[in-house]
Amino acid sequence: MKGVVLAGGTGSRLSPLTKITNKHLLPVYDKPMIYYPIQTLVGAGIRDILIVTGGRNAGDFLRLLGNGKEFGLSHLNYTYQEGEGGIAEALSLARHFAEGHRLCVILGDNIIQSNITPVVEAFRQQERGARILLKAVPDAERFGVAELHGNRVINIEEKPRQPRSSYAVTGIYFYDESVWQKIDRLEPSERGELEITDVNNFYIREGSMEFSFLEGWWTDAGTFESLLRANNLVAESRVAAPAEAQ
């Protein structure tokens, strides 16, 4: 399985912090934001990783991350997204890197507490399709929201005004090799972007979407409020870790 970290976009919601740097290079407590999704993949045993960057500061990723030695990797791959065409458009840039392999895709501003190895193993056992990670949140309207019926996802709605559940689709996605054909079928949304929610709904309609619930805390870091929350959560976990070890 290969890993893709999507770290393009302009980060306009964090302006003026992002006027001179990419959002994913901003600090979250004691590390740059981009470190956290890479560590999530490496911690789950995924070591063949592509970073999708964008904006005017893409070269800074190479200067910061190099070949991934700091994460125990021998190599990191990079590609560049021009403009903001949506998450699915950014993922399409990974086709040359990952075609023929299963994928774990993680958004570059997603920060989680737990190890996702059990979810990776569950996806490996799937015969085909996709798997998403869900988390109950109080502000589901900010995210793609999953509607569940028993043990099935029956629909995902992007940023609904009246969410049909409290289960947000976290920015961690697992896809089989058919994801590229699904991306090819996409039409731009009202925002003019290729939406990852539409990709997920293709899988749902063909009956091959599975889900897991994410353990521990999770946050994005794309707004001032969520960036502050990410810093606080990581800081609290650093303080708690030594205490738990005693």
C-alpha positions in Angstrom: 0.0 0.0 0.0 1.2 3.5 -0.9 0.6 6.7 1.0 -0.3 10.2 -0.3 -0.2 13.4 1.7 -2.2 16.2 0.1 -0.6 19.5 1.1 -1.4 21.9 -1.7 -3.9 24.7 -1.7 -3.4 28.4 -0.7 -4.6 28.2 2.9 -6.6 31.4 2.5 -8.5 30.8 5.7 -5.3 31.2 7.6 -4.2 34.5 5.9 -2.1 36.4 6.7 -0.1 33.5 8.2 -0.1 31.9 4.8 1.0 35.0 2.8 4.7 33.9 3.1 4.4 30.1 3.6 2.3 27.1 2.9 -0.3 26.3 5.5 1.2 22.8 6.0 4.5 24.3 7.1 3.0 26.2 10.0 3.9 25.0 13.5 1.6 22.7 15.5 3.1 22.8 18.9 6.7 21.6 18.4 6.6 20.4 14.8 5.6 21.6 11.4 2.1 20.6 10.5 3.2 18.3 7.6 5.1 16.1 10.1 1.9 14.8 11.6 0.3 13.1 8.6 3.6 11.7 7.5 4.1 10.2 11.0 0.5 8.8 10.8 1.4 6.9 7.6 4.9 5.7 8.8 3.4 4.6 12.1 1.0 2.4 10.2 3.8 0.7 8.2 3.3 2.7 5.0 6.7 3.8 3.8 6.3 4.6 0.1 4.9 8.1 0.3 4.1 11.0 -2.1 3.7 14.6 -1.0 1.4 16.7 -3.2 2.5 20.3 -2.7 1.4 23.6 -4.2 1.6 27.4 -4.0 4.7 29.6 -4.1 6.6 27.8 -1.4 6.6 24.2 -2.6 10.4 24.1 -2.6 10.3 24.6 1.2 8.9 21.1 1.6 12.0 19.6 0.0 14.3 21.7 2.2 12.4 20.7 5.3 11.7 17.0 4.6 14.5 16.0 2.2 14.4 12.3 1.5 12.4 11.5 4.7 15.4 10.4 6.7 14.0 12.0 9.9 11.0 9.7 9.6 13.1 6.6 9.0 12.5 6.6 5.3 15.0 6.2 2.5 13.0 8.2 0.0 10.1 10.7 -0.3 8.3 11.5 -3.5 7.0 15.0 -4.5 4.6 16.4 -7.0 3.1 19.9 -7.6 -0.5 21.0 -7.8 -1.2 24.2 -9.8 -4.0 26.3 -8.3 -6.8 24.9 -6.2 -8.8 22.3 -8.1 -10.1 20.4 -5.1 -9.0 17.4 -3.1 -9.8 14.9 -5.9 -7.9 16.9 -8.4 -4.9 16.9 -6.1 -5.2 13.2 -5.7 -5.3 12.7 -9.5 -1.7 13.9 -9.5 -0.7 10.7 -7.7 -1.8 8.5 -10.5 1.7 8.1 -11.9 3.0 7.2 -8.4 0.4 4.8 -7.3 -1.5 3.3 -10.2 -1.8 -0.4 -9.7 -1.5 -0.1 -5.9 -3.9 0.5 -3.1 -3.8 3.9 -1.4 -4.0 5.5 2.0 -4.7 9.2 1.4 -4.4 11.8 4.2 -5.0 15.5 4.1 -2.0 17.5 5.2 -3.8 19.4 7.9 -5.3 16.3 9.6 -3.9 15.5 13.1 -4.9 12.5 15.0 -4.1 10.9 18.4 -4.3 7.2 17.6 -2.4 4.8 15.4 -4.3 3.7 12.3 -2.6 0.3 11.8 -5.8 -1.6 12.6 -7.7 0.3 9.9 -4.9 -0.3 7.4 -5.1 -4.0 8.1 -8.9 -4.0 7.8 -8.6 -2.3 4.4 -6.0 -4.9 3.3 -8.6 -7.6 4.0 -11.2 -5.9 1.9 -11.6 -7.6 -1.5 -12.2 -4.3 -3.2 -13.5 -0.8 -2.7 -12.8 2.0 -0.3 -12.8 2.7 3.5 -13.2 6.0 5.3 -12.6 6.9 8.9 -15.5 8.6 10.8 -15.6 10.6 13.9 -18.5 12.0 15.9 -18.1 15.8 16.2 -20.2 18.7 17.5 -19.7 20.8 14.3 -20.4 18.2 11.6 -21.6 20.9 9.2 -17.9 21.9 8.6 -17.1 18.6 7.0 -18.4 15.9 4.7 -21.1 14.1 6.8 -21.8 10.3 6.6 -25.3 9.0 6.7 -25.4 5.5 8.2 -27.9 2.7 7.9 -26.8 -0.1 10.2 -23.3 -1.1 9.2 -23.4 0.7 5.9 -22.7 4.2 4.7 -25.6 5.2 2.4 -24.5 8.7 1.5 -22.0 11.5 2.2 -23.1 15.1 2.0 -20.5 17.9 1.8 -20.8 20.6 4.5 -24.6 20.3 4.9 -26.5 23.0 6.7 -28.6 20.4 8.5 -26.3 17.3 9.0 -28.1 13.9 9.0 -25.7 12.6 11.5 -22.8 13.8 13.7 -20.3 11.6 11.9 -17.7 13.7 10.1 -15.6 12.0 7.4 -12.1 12.6 8.6 -9.4 13.4 6.0 -8.1 9.9 5.8 -9.2 7.8 2.9 -8.4 4.3 1.6 -8.9 3.5 -2.0 -8.4 0.5 -4.4 -7.1 0.8 -7.9 -10.5 1.8 -9.3 -10.2 5.3 -7.8 -8.6 6.7 -10.9 -11.5 5.7 -13.1 -13.9 7.3 -10.6 -11.8 10.6 -10.7 -12.0 10.5 -14.5 -15.8 10.5 -14.2 -16.0 13.6 -11.9 -17.6 16.9 -12.9 -16.6 20.2 -11.2 -18.8 21.1 -8.2 -20.5 24.6 -7.8 -17.2 25.6 -6.3 -15.4 24.7 -9.5 -13.5 21.9 -7.8 -13.3 18.1 -8.1 -14.7 16.9 -4.8 -13.5 13.9 -2.9 -17.0 13.5 -1.5 -18.1 12.6 -5.1 -15.4 10.0 -5.3 -16.6 8.5 -2.0 -20.3 8.5 -3.2 -19.3 6.6 -6.3 -18.0 3.8 -4.1 -21.1 4.0 -1.9 -23.4 3.6 -5.0 -21.5 0.5 -6.2 -21.7 -1.0 -2.7 -18.0 -1.1 -2.0 -17.6 1.5 0.7 -16.6 0.4 4.2 -16.0 2.5 7.3 -14.2 2.5 10.6 -14.6 4.8 13.6 -11.5 6.7 14.5 -10.3 6.2 18.0 -8.9 9.1 20.1 -9.1 12.8 19.2 -8.9 14.2 15.7 -8.8 17.7 14.3 -8.0 19.5 11.1 -5.9 22.7 11.3 -7.3 24.8 8.4 -8.8 27.6 10.4 -7.5 29.8 13.2 -9.9 28.0 15.7 -8.9 24.5 14.6 -5.2 25.4 14.4 -5.4 26.5 18.0 -7.2 23.3 18.9 -4.6 21.2 17.2 -1.8 23.0 19.1 -3.6 22.5 22.4 -4.4 18.8 21.8 -0.8 18.0 20.8 0.5 19.9 23.8 -1.8 18.1 26.2 -0.8 14.7 24.7 2.9 15.5 25.1 2.3 16.4 28.8 0.1 13.3 29.4 2.5 10.8 27.7 5.3 11.1 30.4 2.7 10.9 33.2 1.2 7.7 31.7 4.6 6.2 31.4 5.3 6.5 35.2 
